[in-house]
């Protein structure tokens, strides 16, 4: 009887493992086809390194960058430092969250950067609760060999990461025909510096044909907005337009106002 029970448990466990493996592998998408028209690993890395090398108003830290397609599938992950430990390790997944967010909440006719969402998701804001939706897939985020993190074969590539992030660093990607291809997310410095670096990264990639946004600046439609002012009883202050982001530094604010205009 004991032997039969043991055999049954082994078979059941084997079936469960097989089912789990199949479920995991069934979510994988071939990036060669899914990421057509989007930057390759080398293109992302080159654009990110160039953007990070400029003054950005932050702490002059190295960065993580992630690109996702329109379905939220990760197409490339890169870093700017000497190795994966040269940037905040936690920013790898944050960069992917930002890319997922900018893609998930942008449309053909309207782009929302992650910086635009900060005030809207606060209590009383028009999108309050958004940050609790679409959770990160932790199997995708932390699976695989850490030695491949930030390389061409990063384990996130080909998988949907999910996640919502509501501070600067995520931008939708539009080609010259106005097609929304996906998004880029950048993380590793202050959120304001992240936005400036993401903006320049997108510009370097030539995917900044943004149709419209909520910034109030037609030449930079999805730019970060600094319009939060103190208000009685409101700890974070109130955004005049509803899409404001906190100030990180005077330098970052000045740089944001002079970022490259859209084509």
Backbone as CSV, one residue per row, in Angstrom:
resi,resn,N_x,N_y,N_z,CA_x,CA_y,CA_z,C_x,C_y,C_z
1,UNK,0.835,-1.203,0.000,0.000,0.000,0.000,0.869,1.252,0.000
2,UNK,1.904,1.189,0.849,2.809,2.326,0.945,3.510,2.579,-0.376
3,UNK,3.915,1.495,-1.040,4.583,1.620,-2.327,3.650,2.244,-3.358
4,UNK,2.377,1.807,-3.326,1.410,2.357,-4.275,1.199,3.851,-4.023
5,UNK,1.105,4.208,-2.750,0.931,5.616,-2.412,2.127,6.433,-2.865
6,UNK,3.321,5.885,-2.653,4.533,6.588,-3.052,4.575,6.780,-4.561
7,UNK,4.195,5.698,-5.295,4.177,5.776,-6.755,3.169,6.822,-7.223
8,UNK,2.005,6.833,-6.567,0.966,7.792,-6.929,1.446,9.232,-6.705
9,UNK,2.106,9.451,-5.569,2.592,10.798,-5.256,3.667,11.237,-6.239
10,UNK,4.532,10.284,-6.612,5.588,10.613,-7.568,5.007,10.985,-8.929
11,UNK,3.996,10.190,-9.345,3.356,10.482,-10.629,2.634,11.824,-10.591
12,UNK,1.958,12.091,-9.478,1.230,13.353,-9.339,2.185,14.536,-9.347
13,UNK,3.308,14.367,-8.629,4.302,15.438,-8.598,4.900,15.666,-9.977
14,UNK,5.191,14.579,-10.681,5.744,14.686,-12.023,4.787,15.404,-12.965
15,UNK,3.503,15.075,-12.842,2.499,15.722,-13.685,2.403,17.205,-13.374
16,UNK,2.501,17.545,-12.097,2.419,18.950,-11.695,3.612,19.738,-12.218
17,UNK,4.793,19.146,-12.111,6.003,19.803,-12.611,5.911,20.008,-14.121
18,UNK,5.437,18.956,-14.816,5.290,19.061,-16.270,4.303,20.158,-16.648
19,UNK,3.176,20.190,-15.936,2.160,21.201,-16.214,2.698,22.601,-15.957
20,UNK,3.461,22.754,-14.867,4.035,24.051,-14.540,5.028,24.486,-15.614
21,UNK,5.865,23.553,-16.037,6.852,23.857,-17.065,6.183,24.251,-18.373
22,UNK,5.118,23.531,-18.718,4.408,23.849,-19.941,3.759,25.218,-19.845
23,UNK,3.219,25.541,-18.663,2.592,26.844,-18.473,3.616,27.954,-18.609
24,UNK,4.799,27.720,-18.025,5.854,28.714,-18.115,6.314,28.895,-19.551
25,UNK,6.575,27.802,-20.255,7.100,27.889,-21.613,6.064,28.396,-22.587
26,UNK,4.774,28.163,-22.284,3.740,28.602,-23.204,3.616,30.119,-23.246
27,UNK,4.138,30.819,-22.219,4.070,32.275,-22.202,5.214,32.910,-22.979
28,UNK,6.228,32.146,-23.323,7.382,32.673,-24.036,7.010,32.982,-25.475
29,UNK,7.480,34.135,-25.951,7.237,34.560,-27.323,8.577,34.748,-28.009
30,UNK,8.703,34.272,-29.229,9.956,34.402,-29.961,10.222,35.878,-30.235
31,UNK,11.237,36.463,-29.610,11.495,37.895,-29.802,11.891,38.257,-31.224
32,UNK,12.415,37.310,-31.970,12.819,37.596,-33.349,11.645,38.105,-34.180
33,UNK,10.464,37.544,-33.924,9.276,37.986,-34.657,8.477,39.015,-33.872
34,UNK,8.409,38.845,-32.554,7.581,39.729,-31.723,8.152,41.136,-31.614
35,UNK,9.448,41.277,-31.829,10.101,42.567,-31.592,10.539,43.260,-32.883
36,UNK,9.943,42.892,-33.996,10.267,43.517,-35.273,9.996,45.015,-35.206
37,UNK,10.949,45.806,-35.669,10.793,47.257,-35.665,11.247,47.927,-34.390
38,UNK,11.582,47.131,-33.395,12.040,47.672,-32.114,13.559,47.528,-31.981
39,UNK,14.174,48.283,-31.097,15.631,48.234,-30.957,16.137,46.866,-30.515
40,UNK,17.275,46.487,-31.062,17.956,45.279,-30.618,18.672,45.568,-29.307
41,UNK,19.228,44.530,-28.721,19.999,44.707,-27.492,21.118,45.729,-27.692
42,UNK,21.896,45.584,-28.767,23.035,46.476,-28.990,22.580,47.908,-29.253
43,UNK,21.461,48.070,-29.950,20.947,49.414,-30.215,20.463,50.078,-28.932
44,UNK,19.768,49.316,-28.098,19.317,49.867,-26.827,20.507,50.266,-25.965
45,UNK,21.473,49.389,-25.860,22.635,49.666,-25.011,23.373,50.913,-25.489
46,UNK,23.583,51.022,-26.784,24.289,52.173,-27.333,23.535,53.474,-27.051
47,UNK,22.218,53.458,-27.272,21.408,54.658,-27.045,21.366,55.023,-25.567
48,UNK,21.291,54.013,-24.713,21.223,54.226,-23.265,22.542,54.783,-22.733
49,UNK,23.644,54.226,-23.185,24.966,54.696,-22.744,25.173,56.155,-23.145
50,UNK,24.794,56.484,-24.369,24.953,57.858,-24.848,24.096,58.821,-24.035
51,UNK,22.876,58.421,-23.705,21.977,59.275,-22.925,22.477,59.446,-21.498
52,UNK,22.966,58.363,-20.921,23.446,58.408,-19.536,24.704,59.272,-19.409
53,UNK,25.471,59.412,-20.476,26.733,60.151,-20.422,26.531,61.665,-20.361
54,UNK,25.313,62.121,-20.652,25.020,63.549,-20.593,24.590,63.957,-19.184
55,UNK,24.667,65.251,-18.905,24.170,65.750,-17.623,22.671,65.495,-17.551
56,UNK,22.220,64.922,-16.438,20.804,64.559,-16.336,20.119,65.084,-15.085
57,UNK,20.871,65.771,-14.237,20.273,66.363,-13.049,20.149,65.420,-11.873
58,UNK,20.760,64.256,-11.972,20.677,63.275,-10.898,22.000,63.086,-10.190
59,UNK,22.306,61.807,-9.865,23.504,61.483,-9.107,24.632,60.921,-9.979
60,UNK,24.445,61.003,-11.292,25.453,60.502,-12.240,25.694,59.006,-12.056
61,UNK,24.595,58.261,-11.938,24.672,56.819,-11.715,24.447,56.046,-13.015
62,UNK,24.929,54.810,-13.034,24.676,53.949,-14.189,23.240,53.437,-14.166
63,UNK,22.793,52.987,-15.338,21.367,52.784,-15.548,21.036,51.404,-16.115
64,UNK,19.788,50.997,-15.881,19.176,49.860,-16.553,18.174,50.394,-17.574
65,UNK,18.025,49.691,-18.671,17.011,50.047,-19.652,16.340,48.800,-20.197
66,UNK,15.031,48.889,-20.455,14.254,47.766,-20.983,13.320,48.267,-22.078
67,UNK,13.173,47.474,-23.119,12.216,47.757,-24.193,11.191,46.636,-24.236
68,UNK,9.904,47.001,-24.342,8.842,46.018,-24.533,8.094,46.329,-25.817
69,UNK,7.442,45.313,-26.369,6.623,45.536,-27.559,5.206,45.911,-27.155
70,UNK,4.325,46.022,-28.135,2.968,46.495,-27.848,2.174,45.523,-26.987
71,UNK,2.575,44.283,-26.955,1.912,43.290,-26.121,2.550,43.167,-24.739
72,UNK,3.550,43.996,-24.470,4.223,43.936,-23.178,5.307,42.883,-23.090
73,UNK,5.676,42.306,-24.226,6.754,41.311,-24.258,8.102,42.028,-24.214
74,UNK,8.975,41.592,-23.326,10.299,42.201,-23.214,11.136,41.839,-24.445
75,UNK,11.690,42.871,-25.082,12.486,42.668,-26.290,13.980,42.839,-26.057
76,UNK,14.352,43.668,-25.102,15.774,43.886,-24.814,15.932,44.482,-23.429
77,UNK,17.020,44.095,-22.770,17.392,44.635,-21.459,18.883,44.935,-21.510
78,UNK,19.274,46.116,-21.027,20.689,46.488,-21.072,21.039,47.346,-19.863
79,UNK,22.337,47.454,-19.591,22.808,48.361,-18.546,23.988,49.153,-19.080
80,UNK,24.339,50.250,-18.381,25.407,51.120,-18.874,26.739,50.903,-18.180
81,UNK,26.752,50.261,-17.030,27.973,50.101,-16.251,28.864,48.969,-16.729
82,UNK,29.912,48.708,-15.949,30.881,47.670,-16.311,30.299,46.273,-16.199
83,UNK,29.364,46.087,-15.270,28.723,44.791,-15.078,27.366,45.009,-14.424
84,UNK,26.639,43.931,-14.181,25.275,44.073,-13.673,25.209,44.641,-12.265
85,UNK,26.335,44.608,-11.551,26.371,45.172,-10.211,26.736,46.644,-10.166
86,UNK,26.987,47.230,-11.327,27.359,48.646,-11.376,26.157,49.572,-11.266
87,UNK,24.961,49.020,-11.409,23.713,49.762,-11.250,22.957,49.172,-10.074
88,UNK,22.001,49.903,-9.540,21.146,49.323,-8.505,20.503,48.048,-9.038
89,UNK,20.746,46.897,-8.422,20.149,45.654,-8.918,18.624,45.710,-9.012
90,UNK,17.992,46.414,-8.066,16.539,46.489,-8.087,15.978,47.264,-9.260
91,UNK,16.814,48.083,-9.889,16.333,48.911,-10.989,16.142,48.138,-12.293
92,UNK,16.670,46.930,-12.368,16.432,46.119,-13.573,14.936,45.888,-13.766
93,UNK,14.288,45.384,-12.725,12.851,45.110,-12.822,12.054,46.407,-12.897
94,UNK,12.512,47.455,-12.198,11.806,48.733,-12.256,11.813,49.291,-13.675
95,UNK,12.945,49.152,-14.371,12.995,49.635,-15.755,11.990,48.889,-16.628
96,UNK,11.833,47.593,-16.373,10.859,46.801,-17.130,9.435,47.215,-16.779
97,UNK,9.182,47.470,-15.484,7.876,47.974,-15.062,7.533,49.272,-15.781
98,UNK,8.491,50.160,-15.836,8.258,51.457,-16.475,7.929,51.286,-17.955
99,UNK,8.668,50.428,-18.622,8.380,50.180,-20.037,6.979,49.609,-20.202
100,UNK,6.634,48.650,-19.345,5.303,48.043,-19.420,4.211,49.085,-19.184
101,UNK,4.430,49.974,-18.226,3.428,50.992,-17.894,3.218,51.978,-19.028
102,UNK,4.319,52.505,-19.572,4.197,53.487,-20.653,3.512,52.879,-21.871
103,UNK,3.797,51.614,-22.139,3.132,50.929,-23.246,1.660,50.687,-22.938
104,UNK,1.379,50.227,-21.738,0.018,49.836,-21.379,-0.951,51.007,-21.325
105,UNK,-0.436,52.208,-21.047,-1.322,53.353,-20.895,-1.054,54.459,-21.911
106,UNK,-0.540,54.051,-23.070,-0.412,54.960,-24.208,-1.197,54.388,-25.380
107,UNK,-1.627,55.265,-26.264,-2.411,54.874,-27.427,-1.847,55.527,-28.683
108,UNK,-2.393,55.152,-29.823,-1.925,55.715,-31.082,-2.022,57.237,-31.084
109,UNK,-3.040,57.766,-30.434,-3.242,59.207,-30.447,-2.873,59.939,-29.177
110,UNK,-2.417,59.227,-28.143,-2.100,59.875,-26.867,-1.049,59.086,-26.104
111,UNK,0.044,59.751,-25.766,1.122,59.116,-25.004,1.106,59.610,-23.568
112,UNK,1.208,58.668,-22.632,1.376,59.004,-21.226,2.710,58.442,-20.756
113,UNK,3.590,59.308,-20.305,4.826,58.828,-19.702,4.531,58.388,-18.272
114,UNK,5.413,57.597,-17.709,5.198,57.194,-16.314,5.247,58.406,-15.390
115,UNK,6.030,59.421,-15.765,6.091,60.642,-14.963,4.736,61.339,-14.904
116,UNK,3.953,61.230,-15.965,2.641,61.872,-16.015,1.636,61.247,-15.054
117,UNK,1.922,60.049,-14.570,0.951,59.311,-13.768,1.045,59.580,-12.267
118,UNK,2.110,60.207,-11.826,2.344,60.334,-10.383,1.163,60.956,-9.646
119,UNK,0.759,62.138,-10.035,-0.330,62.815,-9.325,-1.669,62.134,-9.549
120,UNK,-1.868,61.610,-10.735,-3.162,61.000,-11.073,-3.480,59.782,-10.222
121,UNK,-2.455,59.106,-9.692,-2.706,57.885,-8.915,-2.743,58.142,-7.408
122,UNK,-2.546,59.382,-6.990,-2.626,59.700,-5.564,-4.085,59.683,-5.114
123,UNK,-4.343,59.506,-3.812,-5.721,59.534,-3.321,-6.455,60.783,-3.803
124,UNK,-7.602,60.573,-4.401,-8.361,61.677,-4.968,-8.028,61.960,-6.410
125,UNK,-6.958,61.333,-6.934,-6.559,61.540,-8.320,-7.446,60.774,-9.280
126,UNK,-7.375,61.152,-10.565,-8.260,60.562,-11.574,-7.964,59.098,-11.859
127,UNK,-6.758,58.639,-11.487,-6.383,57.244,-11.740,-5.965,56.541,-10.454
128,UNK,-6.515,56.993,-9.336,-6.166,56.390,-8.045,-6.428,54.882,-8.068
129,UNK,-5.433,54.113,-7.653,-5.531,52.657,-7.638,-4.843,51.992,-8.813
130,UNK,-4.490,52.790,-9.817,-3.851,52.219,-11.012,-2.572,51.472,-10.670
131,UNK,-1.826,52.000,-9.697,-0.539,51.402,-9.343,-0.664,50.011,-8.751
132,UNK,-1.874,49.626,-8.346,-2.087,48.286,-7.790,-2.578,47.293,-8.836
133,UNK,-2.755,47.752,-10.054,-3.207,46.864,-11.129,-2.011,46.245,-11.845
134,UNK,-2.266,45.238,-12.660,-1.232,44.655,-13.529,0.071,44.333,-12.797
135,UNK,0.050,43.428,-11.833,1.258,43.139,-11.050,2.379,42.513,-11.892
136,UNK,3.598,42.675,-11.404,4.768,42.062,-12.048,4.670,40.548,-11.973
137,UNK,5.048,39.874,-13.053,5.176,38.420,-13.043,6.535,38.100,-12.420
138,UNK,6.524,37.641,-11.181,7.784,37.435,-10.461,8.627,36.305,-11.048
139,UNK,7.968,35.322,-11.679,8.740,34.245,-12.322,9.579,34.813,-13.462
140,UNK,8.992,35.745,-14.208,9.720,36.384,-15.308,10.783,37.330,-14.761
141,UNK,10.429,38.082,-13.730,11.331,39.099,-13.197,12.600,38.515,-12.584
142,UNK,12.451,37.397,-11.864,13.580,36.881,-11.091,14.047,35.493,-11.524
143,UNK,13.511,35.002,-12.613,13.912,33.685,-13.089,15.213,33.704,-13.863
144,UNK,15.693,32.511,-14.184,16.883,32.385,-15.019,18.182,32.643,-14.292
145,UNK,19.256,32.680,-15.047,20.603,32.855,-14.523,20.897,34.344,-14.339
146,UNK,21.136,34.807,-13.111,21.452,36.219,-12.899,22.667,36.691,-13.691
147,UNK,23.523,35.756,-14.051,24.693,36.113,-14.845,24.338,36.662,-16.212
148,UNK,23.096,36.423,-16.651,22.657,36.923,-17.954,21.836,38.203,-17.847
149,UNK,21.628,38.688,-16.634,20.838,39.903,-16.470,21.498,41.081,-17.198
150,UNK,20.726,41.743,-18.022,21.230,42.900,-18.750,22.009,42.593,-19.997
151,UNK,22.025,41.299,-20.385,22.715,40.896,-21.610,21.681,40.577,-22.694
152,UNK,22.157,40.204,-23.870,21.240,39.940,-24.985,20.263,38.814,-24.668
153,UNK,20.698,37.906,-23.788,19.868,36.755,-23.423,19.309,36.875,-22.007
154,UNK,19.046,38.087,-21.572,18.409,38.290,-20.267,17.156,37.419,-20.193
155,UNK,16.926,36.734,-19.067,15.774,35.824,-18.957,14.407,36.488,-19.142
156,UNK,14.325,37.795,-18.997,13.037,38.461,-19.209,12.671,38.530,-20.688
157,UNK,13.667,38.498,-21.559,13.421,38.654,-22.998,12.512,37.544,-23.510
158,UNK,11.485,37.936,-24.238,10.530,36.978,-24.785,9.361,36.683,-23.869
159,UNK,9.331,37.334,-22.710,8.257,37.118,-21.732,7.558,38.431,-21.387
160,UNK,6.325,38.318,-20.904,5.582,39.495,-20.473,5.880,39.748,-19.000
161,UNK,6.380,40.944,-18.697,6.816,41.254,-17.346,5.692,41.808,-16.478
162,UNK,4.783,42.592,-17.059,3.737,43.221,-16.261,4.298,44.334,-15.400
163,UNK,3.505,44.778,-14.435,3.949,45.816,-13.511,3.493,47.208,-13.900
164,UNK,3.279,48.034,-12.885,2.918,49.438,-13.081,3.843,50.292,-12.221
165,UNK,4.424,51.310,-12.827,5.314,52.230,-12.127,4.841,53.649,-12.416
166,UNK,4.819,54.494,-11.396,4.189,55.801,-11.565,5.118,56.964,-11.227
167,UNK,6.400,56.828,-11.565,7.294,57.985,-11.521,8.189,57.947,-12.755
168,UNK,8.968,58.991,-12.959,9.667,59.205,-14.218,10.554,58.081,-14.691
169,UNK,10.592,57.880,-16.027,11.505,56.914,-16.623,10.919,56.004,-17.671
170,UNK,9.605,56.065,-17.921,8.983,55.212,-18.934,8.338,56.039,-20.022
171,UNK,8.608,55.689,-21.287,8.100,56.439,-22.435,7.669,55.500,-23.554
172,UNK,6.559,55.821,-24.188,6.088,55.038,-25.332,6.972,55.304,-26.552
173,UNK,7.045,54.316,-27.447,7.876,54.403,-28.648,7.003,54.457,-29.897
174,UNK,7.188,55.510,-30.691,6.432,55.693,-31.930,7.410,55.851,-33.091
175,UNK,7.165,55.113,-34.179,8.043,55.257,-35.336,7.620,56.439,-36.206
176,UNK,8.318,56.645,-37.308,8.084,57.821,-38.151,6.719,57.813,-38.818
177,UNK,6.053,56.671,-38.829,4.702,56.589,-39.384,3.632,56.780,-38.307
178,UNK,4.083,57.046,-37.095,3.146,57.249,-35.995,2.638,55.966,-35.378
179,UNK,3.260,54.840,-35.718,2.837,53.554,-35.168,3.413,53.385,-33.768
180,UNK,2.554,53.060,-32.820,2.984,52.794,-31.446,3.536,51.376,-31.386
181,UNK,4.839,51.258,-31.165,5.516,49.961,-31.217,5.667,49.293,-29.858
182,UNK,5.659,50.082,-28.797,5.918,49.559,-27.455,6.420,50.686,-26.591
183,UNK,7.410,50.418,-25.748,7.903,51.467,-24.846,9.293,51.130,-24.340
184,UNK,9.946,52.159,-23.805,11.246,51.999,-23.162,11.119,52.443,-21.713
185,UNK,11.798,51.738,-20.820,11.840,52.103,-19.412,13.280,52.203,-18.957
186,UNK,13.567,53.200,-18.136,14.921,53.442,-17.651,14.876,53.634,-16.140
187,UNK,15.839,53.054,-15.429,15.887,53.202,-13.981,17.318,53.089,-13.475
188,UNK,17.593,53.817,-12.370,18.916,53.722,-11.769,19.387,54.989,-11.097
189,UNK,18.605,56.069,-11.226,18.989,57.347,-10.636,17.745,57.941,-9.986
190,UNK,17.716,59.242,-9.746,16.487,59.861,-9.270,15.426,59.700,-10.356
191,UNK,14.157,59.735,-9.983,13.106,59.525,-10.974,13.103,60.620,-12.031
192,UNK,13.502,61.830,-11.662,13.560,62.927,-12.627,14.709,62.721,-13.618
193,UNK,15.852,62.291,-13.115,16.980,61.976,-13.994,16.634,60.796,-14.899
194,UNK,15.937,59.805,-14.337,15.507,58.659,-15.143,14.677,59.124,-16.335
195,UNK,13.761,60.062,-16.102,12.940,60.581,-17.196,13.810,61.241,-18.256
196,UNK,14.750,62.088,-17.828,15.613,62.780,-18.796,16.437,61.796,-19.612
197,UNK,16.932,60.751,-18.957,17.743,59.747,-19.658,16.869,58.923,-20.598
198,UNK,15.671,58.560,-20.143,14.753,57.821,-21.014,14.397,58.641,-22.242
199,UNK,14.149,59.926,-22.040,13.792,60.808,-23.164,14.899,60.831,-24.206
200,UNK,16.134,60.989,-23.755,17.266,61.038,-24.681,17.531,59.674,-25.309
201,UNK,17.280,58.618,-24.559,17.427,57.274,-25.124,16.440,57.079,-26.263
202,UNK,15.185,57.435,-26.042,14.172,57.328,-27.100,14.551,58.166,-28.310
203,UNK,15.036,59.379,-28.051,15.457,60.257,-29.145,16.612,59.633,-29.924
204,UNK,17.572,59.069,-29.213,18.709,58.412,-29.869,18.266,57.235,-30.735
205,UNK,17.176,56.588,-30.335,16.648,55.448,-31.088,15.786,55.879,-32.278
206,UNK,15.462,57.162,-32.358,14.641,57.666,-33.450,13.199,57.201,-33.378
207,UNK,12.709,56.980,-32.170,11.335,56.487,-31.975,10.529,57.448,-31.107
208,UNK,10.674,58.738,-31.404,10.015,59.765,-30.595,9.000,60.593,-31.393
209,UNK,8.314,59.933,-32.331,7.278,60.611,-33.121,5.956,60.592,-32.349
210,UNK,5.971,61.274,-31.224,4.853,61.237,-30.273,3.682,62.081,-30.791
211,UNK,2.475,61.534,-30.838,1.334,62.247,-31.420,0.779,63.358,-30.550
212,UNK,0.620,63.094,-29.267,0.020,64.059,-28.339,0.240,63.548,-26.921
213,UNK,0.045,64.444,-25.956,0.220,64.063,-24.566,-0.483,65.034,-23.657
214,UNK,-0.113,65.010,-22.381,-0.798,65.836,-21.387,0.117,66.892,-20.773
215,UNK,1.306,67.069,-21.328,2.272,67.997,-20.724,1.913,69.458,-20.940
216,UNK,1.117,69.741,-21.973,0.818,71.122,-22.315,1.833,71.734,-23.251
217,UNK,2.867,70.983,-23.613,3.915,71.422,-24.533,3.832,70.559,-25.790
218,UNK,3.365,71.117,-26.878,3.172,70.345,-28.112,4.483,69.837,-28.683
219,UNK,5.604,70.447,-28.327,6.900,69.996,-28.836,7.498,68.882,-27.995
220,UNK,6.951,68.693,-26.806,7.367,67.619,-25.899,6.103,67.077,-25.213
221,UNK,5.256,66.385,-25.956,3.897,66.068,-25.466,3.819,65.232,-24.202
222,UNK,4.728,64.291,-24.024,4.675,63.425,-22.843,5.809,63.718,-21.866
223,UNK,6.251,64.966,-21.879,7.329,65.369,-20.977,6.844,65.390,-19.531
224,UNK,7.785,65.323,-18.622,7.490,65.421,-17.199,6.930,66.808,-16.901
225,UNK,5.974,66.878,-15.996,5.312,68.144,-15.648,5.622,68.484,-14.195
226,UNK,6.137,69.696,-13.982,6.429,70.142,-12.623,5.451,71.260,-12.233
227,UNK,4.266,70.862,-11.814,3.263,71.872,-11.446,2.608,71.573,-10.103
228,UNK,3.308,70.828,-9.239,2.772,70.516,-7.910,3.123,71.647,-6.938
229,UNK,2.125,72.166,-6.282,2.331,73.232,-5.313,1.747,72.815,-3.964
230,UNK,2.276,73.369,-2.881,1.766,73.018,-1.535,0.282,73.352,-1.391
231,UNK,-0.416,72.505,-0.636,-1.832,72.736,-0.371,-2.144,72.274,1.044
232,UNK,-2.982,73.005,1.775,-3.322,72.637,3.155,-3.918,71.232,3.236
233,UNK,-3.376,70.421,4.130,-3.898,69.083,4.348,-3.501,68.055,3.313
234,UNK,-2.693,68.455,2.351,-2.255,67.523,1.306,-0.734,67.446,1.353
235,UNK,-0.220,66.346,1.866,1.223,66.236,2.113,2.051,66.394,0.853
236,UNK,1.612,65.803,-0.249,2.413,65.846,-1.477,2.134,67.088,-2.303
237,UNK,1.137,67.888,-1.910,0.770,69.039,-2.703,-0.240,68.674,-3.773
238,UNK,-0.602,69.655,-4.587,-1.614,69.453,-5.625,-1.056,69.854,-6.979
239,UNK,-1.285,69.016,-7.976,-0.871,69.291,-9.351,-1.950,70.112,-10.043
240,UNK,-1.567,71.247,-10.585,-2.539,72.141,-11.222,-3.262,71.461,-12.374
241,UNK,-2.535,70.677,-13.164,-3.141,70.020,-14.317,-3.554,68.592,-14.072
242,UNK,-3.149,68.036,-12.923,-3.501,66.658,-12.593,-2.492,65.621,-13.041
243,UNK,-1.410,66.069,-13.702,-0.419,65.128,-14.247,0.990,65.439,-13.741
244,UNK,1.088,66.149,-12.625,2.375,66.621,-12.142,3.235,65.576,-11.458
245,UNK,4.522,65.890,-11.377,5.540,65.022,-10.776,6.349,65.863,-9.792
246,UNK,6.778,65.289,-8.684,7.601,66.048,-7.733,8.930,66.488,-8.352
247,UNK,9.441,67.609,-7.873,10.751,68.098,-8.280,11.825,67.305,-7.542
248,UNK,12.843,66.883,-8.268,13.973,66.171,-7.653,15.157,67.097,-7.432
249,UNK,15.431,67.932,-8.428,16.526,68.892,-8.331,16.279,70.004,-9.332
250,UNK,16.838,71.165,-9.051,16.703,72.291,-9.973,17.333,71.951,-11.322
251,UNK,18.442,71.222,-11.272,19.127,70.865,-12.513,18.270,69.956,-13.385
252,UNK,17.645,68.947,-12.775,16.803,68.026,-13.541,15.619,68.755,-14.157
253,UNK,15.056,69.706,-13.422,13.923,70.473,-13.934,14.331,71.310,-15.128
254,UNK,15.476,71.966,-15.038,15.982,72.784,-16.135,16.264,71.941,-17.367
255,UNK,16.862,70.777,-17.164,17.196,69.889,-18.288,15.931,69.414,-18.980
256,UNK,14.902,69.072,-18.210,13.652,68.581,-18.790,13.031,69.595,-19.734
257,UNK,13.193,70.869,-19.411,12.604,71.927,-20.242,13.349,72.123,-21.555
258,UNK,14.541,71.536,-21.662,15.328,71.704,-22.888,15.640,70.378,-23.585
259,UNK,14.889,69.341,-23.243,15.082,68.045,-23.899,14.759,68.151,-25.386
260,UNK,15.292,67.259,-26.213,15.027,67.342,-27.656,13.517,67.339,-27.960
261,UNK,13.115,68.219,-28.861,11.703,68.266,-29.250,11.399,67.090,-30.171
262,UNK,10.122,66.733,-30.285,9.744,65.630,-31.161,9.926,66.040,-32.620
263,UNK,10.129,65.091,-33.508,10.338,65.434,-34.931,9.139,66.134,-35.537
